[in-house]
Amino acid sequence: MKPSRFLFAPIPRRLNSLGGWFRMPSTGNIVLPGRRPNELVFAAEKLKSRLGEGWRITASQAARSLKKPIVLDMDPAAARPPEGYSLEVKENGIVIAAPRPAGIYYGVCTFLQLLASDPQRIPCLSVVDWPDFPVRCVKFAESGLEFHVCPGTSSWNSITGRTENAINNLRNAGVQGLAAGATGFLNTDWGDNGHLHYLPVSYLGFLYGACSSWNADSLAIREPSTINLQPPRRVKRLSPAKPACAPPKSSTPTHSPAVRLADGRPWSRRSPAMRGWAGLSTLSLRK
């Protein structure tokens, strides 16, 4: 039996393993049993695009009895926060339930994280989750006394970012903003002096900010939550001669200004001031 490891971000508030596996068939039905199936088409189409053309969307209550269906069940009377959802994976089918279409969509997103980790089989489990903030990204133009917290990725004016600063800033904004009654969370990625860094340097801040705005309480730990159902997969060692991530042929960012030393001379990896910086040996910034 192959080992499996599943990653969740944001971290669900409640997650319980039920034992067993749901083995993904190549064909099946995405069932919309409610009275307003048209409101769930967007979420259903997103799910179908990942499952493949062998899956079809069926708006029928009777379709729940089909073999191994994935049911998107919107129940306005469900006792959950407005954008909350539940996800239940069993050996004979999957049910995502929520009081509103937004909750169904978020449940689909969580299921797709499971699918990305192992497209052949999904662990039987139950998830219940909901966001802290009803608004997690808003425009600056707000009026009245309503306010939003606006932390940032802490990658500006840098080449490799500031991981510790970003994590602390984003976590504190989520926790303190929620305690003080903020109604929204705006994650910022400023471009001071022209974005010296490559865009992926900001990805950590984007992901951690998404977790902060969804569930601030989950940030008592700093790493994304994982559910380990079996021992970790053995990883084949990479040869030093073949790095996992080779630098691009041209690493000169077209949107970055020339980098100069303190005495005004252009920067290069042969500059005396940069000798010994092995970590920058693959980086070349020129005029």
NORFEN-V201107 format. One record per residue. RES is the residue in one small letter. SS is DSSP state (~ for helix, > for strand, _ for the rest). D_LAST is the distance of its C-alpha to the last C-alpha in Angstrom with 1 decimal. Layout:
res: {RES:RES}
ss: {SS:SS}
d_last: {D_LAST:D_LAST}
This chain:
res: {m:k:p:s:r:f:l:f:a:p:i:p:r:r:l:n:s:l:g:g:w:f:r:m:p:s:t:g:n:i:v:l:p:g:r:r:p:n:e:l:v:f:a:a:e:k:l:k:s:r:l:g:e:g:w:r:i:t:a:s:q:a:a:r:s:l:k:k:p:i:v:l:d:m:d:p:a:a:a:r:p:p:e:g:y:s:l:e:v:k:e:n:g:i:v:i:a:a:p:r:p:a:g:i:y:y:g:v:c:t:f:l:q:l:l:a:s:d:p:q:r:i:p:c:l:s:v:v:d:w:p:d:f:p:v:r:c:v:k:f:a:e:s:g:l:e:f:h:v:c:p:g:t:s:s:w:n:s:i:t:g:r:t:e:n:a:i:n:n:l:r:n:a:g:v:q:g:l:a:a:g:a:t:g:f:l:n:t:d:w:g:d:n:g:h:l:h:y:l:p:v:s:y:l:g:f:l:y:g:a:c:s:s:w:n:a:d:s:l:a:i:r:e:p:s:t:i:n:l:q:p:p:r:r:v:k:r:l:s:p:a:k:p:a:c:a:p:p:k:s:s:t:p:t:h:s:p:a:v:r:l:a:d:g:r:p:w:s:r:r:s:p:a:m:r:g:w:a:g:l:s:t:l:s:l:r:k}
ss: {_:_:_:_:>:>:>:>:_:_:_:_:_:>:>:>:>:>:>:>:>:>:>:_:_:_:_:>:>:>:>:_:_:_:_:_:~:~:~:~:~:~:~:~:~:~:~:~:~:~:~:_:_:_:>:>:>:>:_:_:_:~:~:~:~:_:_:_:_:>:>:>:>:>:_:_:_:_:_:_:_:_:_:_:>:>:>:>:>:>:_:_:>:>:>:>:>:>:_:_:~:~:~:~:~:~:~:~:~:~:~:~:~:~:~:~:~:_:_:_:>:>:>:>:>:>:>:>:>:_:_:_:_:_:>:_:_:_:_:_:_:_:_:_:_:_:_:>:>:_:_:>:_:_:_:_:_:_:_:_:_:_:~:~:~:~:~:~:~:~:~:~:~:~:~:~:~:~:~:~:_:_:_:>:>:_:_:>:_:_:_:~:~:~:_:_:_:_:~:~:~:~:~:~:~:~:~:~:~:~:~:~:~:~:_:~:~:~:~:~:_:_:_:_:>:>:>:>:_:_:_:_:_:_:_:_:_:_:_:_:_:_:_:_:_:_:_:_:_:_:_:_:_:_:_:_:_:_:_:>:_:_:_:_:_:>:_:_:_:_:_:~:~:~:_:_:_:~:~:~:_:_:_:_:_:_:_}
d_last: {54.3:50.6:49.0:47.3:44.9:44.3:41.6:42.1:39.7:40.9:43.8:47.2:49.8:52.5:52.2:55.2:55.7:58.7:58.9:58.7:56.2:55.6:54.9:52.8:54.6:52.8:54.7:56.1:56.4:54.4:57.3:57.2:60.8:60.6:61.9:58.5:56.6:54.4:52.6:51.5:50.2:46.6:46.9:49.1:46.7:43.8:46.2:47.4:43.9:43.4:46.9:47.1:49.3:52.3:52.5:54.0:54.3:58.0:59.3:62.7:64.5:66.4:63.2:62.9:65.6:63.5:62.4:59.3:58.0:55.0:56.5:54.6:57.3:56.7:59.6:59.4:62.1:60.1:60.2:56.5:53.8:52.8:49.6:51.0:52.0:53.8:53.0:55.7:55.4:58.7:59.7:61.2:58.5:55.9:56.3:53.7:55.5:54.4:55.9:53.1:50.7:47.7:49.4:50.0:46.4:45.3:48.0:46.7:43.2:44.8:46.7:43.6:42.1:45.2:45.0:41.4:42.5:45.5:46.2:49.5:51.3:51.0:52.8:55.7:54.8:55.0:52.3:52.8:49.8:48.9:46.0:46.4:44.6:45.8:42.5:39.3:36.6:37.3:35.7:35.3:38.1:41.2:44.3:47.3:47.6:46.0:42.8:40.1:38.1:34.3:32.6:29.0:27.0:25.5:22.1:20.2:17.9:17.9:16.5:20.0:22.2:25.4:28.2:31.1:30.2:29.8:33.1:35.0:33.7:34.5:37.9:39.0:38.3:40.4:43.2:43.5:42.8:45.6:47.9:47.4:48.0:44.5:44.8:41.2:38.0:34.6:31.7:28.5:24.8:22.9:19.2:18.7:15.2:14.1:15.4:13.3:15.9:16.9:20.0:22.5:22.0:24.0:26.7:28.8:29.0:29.9:32.7:34.0:34.1:36.1:38.5:38.8:39.7:42.1:44.1:43.3:46.2:44.6:41.9:44.2:42.5:38.8:38.6:39.3:43.0:44.1:47.6:48.4:51.4:51.4:49.9:46.1:45.0:44.4:40.8:40.1:37.9:34.7:34.1:31.4:30.2:29.7:27.8:28.7:25.2:22.8:19.0:17.8:16.7:13.2:12.5:9.0:10.4:9.9:11.4:9.5:7.5:5.1:8.0:9.6:13.0:16.1:16.2:12.9:11.2:7.8:9.2:10.3:13.7:15.2:14.8:18.5:18.3:17.4:20.2:22.7:20.6:21.8:21.0:17.2:17.7:16.7:13.6:10.1:7.1:3.8:0.0}
